[in-house]
Amino acid sequence: MFIIHPSISPDVAQLAPGFRALSISVTAAAVENASVGEVALRQACEDVLAGQPAWADAHMNAWSEVFRAFGAKPKRTPCSAEALRRRVLRDGSMAALDPVVDLYNAVSLRYAVPVGGENGDAYSGSPRLIIASGNELFDTMKEGQAATEYPDAGEVVWCDDAGVTCRRWNWRQGVRTRLSASDSHMWFIPESLPEMPLDGLHEAGKMLTDGLEAMMPGLEYNVSLIETP
């Protein structure tokens, strides 16, 4: 079975004590119920507008402090969950993009937790959460054109053997590993700090896997908890 085994640098563990995440590896099946993601996203937007979950503010504030600790400016480059929540609070809703992307965005909104979604087949080696030297390549888009940039030295990034896959921990995903519903192997990583209850993290993972099973009957998945010392 397809399983991704991510690793976390000890330097990152020291920066964010109590960091934990779920590593969810999925062997996809054909999409039979594409509306699952859009329906979940619509409901999650309503949950955000209703002030859910109870730990949202504390968790987002904790992520802001971690971002400041490695030199990021969270008002300009917030964690992915904060960016999504700001959009919903401003606009009242979020447009559907892709069945799988909609689903993991819905999980992020409903549980106030950053959730990465990656094309497992695009990886070169295993994902690693590290403190960047500043020399790692990051593929992105600028003004509609493919571009390459580099993280700041000291920035927390997800990377593999080919370069950075997500900058500023979970702020901006690269193009190479971007996920869509047509991909055969998927990897998801909901990431939490101690201000989010561990039960909430597991509930977020279950919302994701339940939604994927409803969307793609017959898929296979593996879930593992990653914790820092």
N, C-alpha and C positions, 0 to 999 in steps of 0.2 A: 504493500500500500504506500502511496505517496505521503511522506511525512517530512516536514521541514523542521530542522533543529537549530533555532536561533541561539546566539550567545550574547552575554552582556559583559562589557568590560568592567573590571573592578573599579576603575576610575569613575565610571558612570554610577556604579552602586554607591560609592562614597558621596557623590553629588546629590543623589536622591534616595536616602535611606528609606527602606520600606517599599520601594518600587516593585510592582508585580504586574504580570500580564498573562493573558491566555494566548497560547500559540495554537491556532486552529488551521489544520491542513485539510484540504478538501479535494477529492477526486470528483469532478463535476459530472452531471448527467445532462441530458437534453432539457432545456427550459420548456416546461409544459404549462406553467401558470405564471406568466410574466407580470401580472398585476400585483403579485404579493409584495414586491418591493415598494411600489407606488402607494399601495394602501397603507403599508407600515409607515412610510414617510409622512403621509398626510396625518395619521394619528399621532406620530411623534411630534410633529409641529404643534399640534393641539396641546400635547403634554407640556411642551416648553412654555407655551403661552399661559398655561395654567400653573406654572411655577414648579414643575416637576423636573427631576427628583429632588427630594429634600436636601441632599448633599451637594446640589449643583454649585452653589456659590462657593462653598468651602473647597470643593475639588478644583474648580477653575482658578481660585485664588492660589491654591497650592501649586498648580502648574505654572502660574505666572511667576511665583517665587523661584521655582526651579529654572525657568527660562532666564530670569535675571542672573541666577547663579553662574550660568555659563556665558553670559554676556549678551543675550538676546534682549530685545525690547518688546515685551508681550503686547503692548498697545498697538505696535506696528506689525509684529509677526507673532500672533497668538498661537497657542496650541490648536490643533485641528478642531477639537470639540467646541472650543470657545468661538472660533471663527464661524462655525455652523450655527451656533446658538445666536450669535449677534445678527446673522442674516435673518433668522426666523423672527427674532424680536423686532427687527426693523421692518421686515416685509410682511410678516404674518404667515408666510408659507415658504415652500421651496419647490422649484420645478423638478419634475422627474427627469433623470438623465439616462439611466441604464438599470435594468432590473436588479442586478447584484449591487451596484453602487448605491442605488436608492435604499436597499435593505441595510447595508452597513452604515450608511448615513443616518438612517432611522434609529439604529441601535445607539449610535453615538449621541444623537439628540435625546433619546428617551432616557439614557442612563448617564448623561453628562460625562462621557468617557471618550478619549481619542481612540479611533479604530482605523487601523491601516488595512487596506485590501490590495493584494499584490498578485500578479501573474507568476505563479511558481515556476513555470517553464522558462521564464526570462532571466532567472537567476543564474549567476556564475558562482558556485559555491554557496555556502550557508549565510543567512543574514547575521550581521553583527552590529550591536549597538556600541558605538565607540566615541571617544573624544577625538575629533579630526585634527590632523596635522596641518591642514590647509592645502595639501597637495592632491587630494582625492578629486577625481573628475565627477561632475554632476551634469547629466543631460537634462535640458529643460527647453522651454519655448519662450522666445522674446519677440514681440510684435508679429506673431504668427509664423516665425521661422525657428528651425532647430538651432539650439545654441548650447554651448558648454560653459559652465562656470565652476567655481571652487568654493567650498565652505570656508568660513573663517577658522583660523587656528583656534582651538579650544572649544569649537562648536560641537554639540552632541548630534551625531548623525547615525542613521541606519545605512549600512553599506554591505557590499559583497565583494568578491574578488575583482569585479570590473569597475567598481566605483561606488559613489553615494547613490542610494535609492530613495532616501528621504532626508531633507535638510531640517535643521533645527528640531531634532527629535521626531516630531510628527507634523511639522508645519507645511512643508511643500514636498509632494511626491515627484519623483523623476518620471520621465516619459517611458523609459525602457521597460520598467516593470509594471506599468499601469494596467489595471484590471478591467475586464469587461465580462459580460455574461457568456460570451462565446469561448472563453478560455477553459482548457481541460483541467488544469491544476491550479488551485487557488490557495492563497495563504492570507489569513486574517490575524491581526494582532491588537486586541483591545488592551489598552495600557492604563494602569491606575496607580494612584498614590494612596497613602494610608487614609486620607480624608474621605475616600470612597469605601464603603463597607465591602469586605471580601465577598459576602453573599451577593451584593449588587453586581460585582464583576462576573460572578458565575451566572447570574440571571441574564446579564447582557450577552454572555456567550451562548446561553440557551436560546435567547430570542433570535440570535443570528443563525444557529444551526437548525432550529425549528423552521425558521423562515426559508432557509435554503432547501430543506427537505420538502416543504410544501411547494416551492418553486420548481425543484428538480428532483422528482421522485426517483429513488434508486441511487442517489449519490452516496459516497462514503466519506467519512470524516474522522479526524483524530483531534482530541483536545488535550492540551497539557498546560499546567500552571507553572509559570516561571516566577521565581521569587529571588530577590537579592538577599544576601546575608544580613 
